Structure formats: C-alpha cells, structure tokens
C-alpha cells in the first residue's frame, strides 16, 4: 500500500507545481504576448494571468517604458557636396505590443536603418552651414517622418536628437581659423570702441573745463566791473560832495560880503584872487568872463598911482 500512496503523493505534487507554473504575473510597464498552438492568442497586461500548460506559451515580453537608442555615426552628404558623419539618438515607446511583435522582424534594426535614410534625405537638402545651424529643424523633421513610418510597427517616436556632427578635418581647420579671425576682429573692434570712448570722455572733460574756466572768467570780469563801478560811484559822490561844499562856502562868502557892505573894489580883488587860484591849476586854457575884463585896467591905474608917488 505504501507504493501507490507515494506515487499518488508525487502525482499531486507534480500537479500542484504545474498549476503554480500556469499562473503568471505581468510586472508594471510590461506586456506579454501569448500564443496558443503557435497562433496569437492574447496580450497580457499588468497583473496575474492563467496560462494553459502545453498549448499556451509566452511568445514575447515587451517593455512599455520609453527606450533610448544611440545609433553609430552615419555618413551623409550635404547639398554643397560636403561629406560628414552624424550620430543620432532616438527616444521611442512601444504603444501596441502585438504590432511590435508581428509588424517587423527586428524593430531596432529597422529603426536604425530608417533613421539613417531619413537623415541622408534631410541633410541632402541643406548646405553645410545650414546643417550646423539647423539642428532643431532637422530633429523636428526626423521625428515627424520616423513617427509616421514606425506607426504600423506599434512604435511611437517621441524625440530625435543629433548628438554629434563630425565634419572633415580640412573643414574643421578652416572653421577654427575663421573663428580665430572672428575673435581677433571682435577684439580689435572692442579695443577701438574703448579708445574712441576714452577720447570722447577726454574731449568732453576738456570742453567742460573750458566752459567752467570761461564762466569763471566771466564772473570775475563782472565782479571787477561792478567793483570799478562802485569805486567810480563813490568817487563821483565824493566830488559832488566837495563841489557842493565849495559852492556852499562860496555862497556863504558872498553872503558875508554883502552883509559887510563890500564895494566893487573888494569884489574885483576877490575876483583877482579867484583868477590866481585858477591860473595855478593844471588847465592849459582859462576862459575869463566879460565882467572881469575891467580888472586889467584897474591894475594899470594902481601901478601909475604908485609910480607918481
């Protein structure tokens, strides 16, 4: 009896192991392609699934996460016949596991070849200089064309980037010389601009100094003129005051003579004294009033009287 029991126990264990092996768990961001008797049966998504033994099999495990492939440099020729090498990076994601499994034999190789031919077509329409400055345009065109071409394969191309553009050695040397010449030109322009700015600042400084000096000279001249004017005014006031005092003294003397009852002889004598004082001055010409002309005859008469005695 022990033999049949052991055999039954072994059979039960085998059945349990088979049942356990028929339960499959699909991890996150993955999909399983299941075939039954060699034909497509179903696509398993995340979670547990039951697989019939012997007749069912998992044909392909597909990763649904975004994938990145860096393809090696490809030789391309520009419109102006410059040969260069460009390597590209393609970011893609599998959207339909069934089409990805049955649409093309080797999807990665298909994407690589499609990328190379698309790149050659786009670069062939551009010049060398345009190729160096139109990376964004090239990336956008390649992404659009690859996305359309890979859609029947269940693949969506999210992004395409040109990683390196490797130009021929002689063109690289020419570009380096051109860049060096451009840097030297910019340096010369910057230096000239600095010298020009310095000259302008120096000229403006001299101009401001000249203006300030002229303003100072003007103010000084104005002050000197005002000082001279004040001195002349004070001098004129002094002279006017002196003349006024002389006139007042003369008027006072005449008044006193009149009060003393002076006759014509006294007045003529005073006139002679006045003429003497006038003659002692610095004037070269003396104008004698007509009423004083009789003084000369008076002097002659006085001389004759003295001689007679």
C-alpha positions, 0 to 999 in steps of 0.5 A, spaced: 500 500 500 505 504 501 507 504 493 501 507 490 500 512 496 507 515 494 506 515 487 499 518 488 503 523 493 508 525 487 502 525 482 499 531 486 505 534 487 507 534 480 500 537 479 500 542 484 507 545 481 504 545 474 498 549 476 503 554 480 507 554 473 500 556 469 499 562 473 503 568 471 504 575 473 505 581 468 510 586 472 508 594 471 510 597 464 510 590 461 506 586 456 506 579 454 504 576 448 501 569 448 500 564 443 496 558 443 498 552 438 503 557 435 497 562 433 496 569 437 492 568 442 492 574 447 496 580 450 497 580 457 497 586 461 499 588 468 497 583 473 496 575 474 494 571 468 492 563 467 496 560 462 494 553 459 500 548 460 502 545 453 498 549 448 499 556 451 506 559 451 509 566 452 511 568 445 514 575 447 515 580 453 515 587 451 517 593 455 512 599 455 517 604 458 520 609 453 527 606 450 533 610 448 537 608 442 544 611 440 545 609 433 553 609 430 555 615 426 552 615 419 555 618 413 551 623 409 552 628 404 550 635 404 547 639 398 554 643 397 557 636 396 560 636 403 561 629 406 560 628 414 558 623 419 552 624 424 550 620 430 543 620 432 539 618 438 532 616 438 527 616 444 521 611 442 515 607 446 512 601 444 504 603 444 501 596 441 505 590 443 502 585 438 504 590 432 511 590 435 511 583 435 508 581 428 509 588 424 517 587 423 522 582 424 527 586 428 524 593 430 531 596 432 534 594 426 529 597 422 529 603 426 536 604 425 536 603 418 530 608 417 533 613 421 539 613 417 535 614 410 531 619 413 537 623 415 541 622 408 534 625 405 534 631 410 541 633 410 541 632 402 537 638 402 541 643 406 548 646 405 553 645 410 552 651 414 545 650 414 546 643 417 550 646 423 545 651 424 539 647 423 539 642 428 532 643 431 529 643 424 532 637 422 530 633 429 523 636 428 523 633 421 526 626 423 521 625 428 515 627 424 517 622 418 520 616 423 513 617 427 509 616 421 513 610 418 514 606 425 506 607 426 504 600 423 510 597 427 506 599 434 512 604 435 511 611 437 517 616 436 517 621 441 524 625 440 530 625 435 536 628 437 543 629 433 548 628 438 554 629 434 556 632 427 563 630 425 565 634 419 572 633 415 578 635 418 580 640 412 573 643 414 574 643 421 581 647 420 578 652 416 572 653 421 577 654 427 581 659 423 575 663 421 573 663 428 580 665 430 579 671 425 572 672 428 575 673 435 581 677 433 576 682 429 571 682 435 577 684 439 580 689 435 573 692 434 572 692 442 579 695 443 577 701 438 570 702 441 574 703 448 579 708 445 574 712 441 570 712 448 576 714 452 577 720 447 570 722 447 570 722 455 577 726 454 574 731 449 568 732 453 572 733 460 576 738 456 570 742 453 567 742 460 573 745 463 573 750 458 566 752 459 567 752 467 574 756 466 570 761 461 564 762 466 569 763 471 572 768 467 566 771 466 564 772 473 570 775 475 570 780 469 563 782 472 565 782 479 571 787 477 566 791 473 561 792 478 567 793 483 570 799 478 563 801 478 562 802 485 569 805 486 567 810 480 560 811 484 563 813 490 568 817 487 563 821 483 559 822 490 565 824 493 566 830 488 559 832 488 560 832 495 566 837 495 563 841 489 557 842 493 561 844 499 565 849 495 559 852 492 556 852 499 562 856 502 562 860 496 555 862 497 556 863 504 562 868 502 558 872 498 553 872 503 558 875 508 560 880 503 554 883 502 552 883 509 559 887 510 557 892 505 563 890 500 564 895 494 566 893 487 573 894 489 573 888 494 569 884 489 574 885 483 580 883 488 576 877 490 575 876 483 583 877 482 584 872 487 579 867 484 583 868 477 590 866 481 587 860 484 585 858 477 591 860 473 595 855 478 591 849 476 593 844 471 588 847 465 592 849 459 586 854 457 582 859 462 576 862 459 575 869 463 568 872 463 566 879 460 565 882 467 572 881 469 575 884 463 575 891 467 580 888 472 586 889 467 585 896 467 584 897 474 591 894 475 594 899 470 591 905 474 594 902 481 601 901 478 601 909 475 598 911 482 604 908 485 609 910 480 607 918 481 608 917 488 
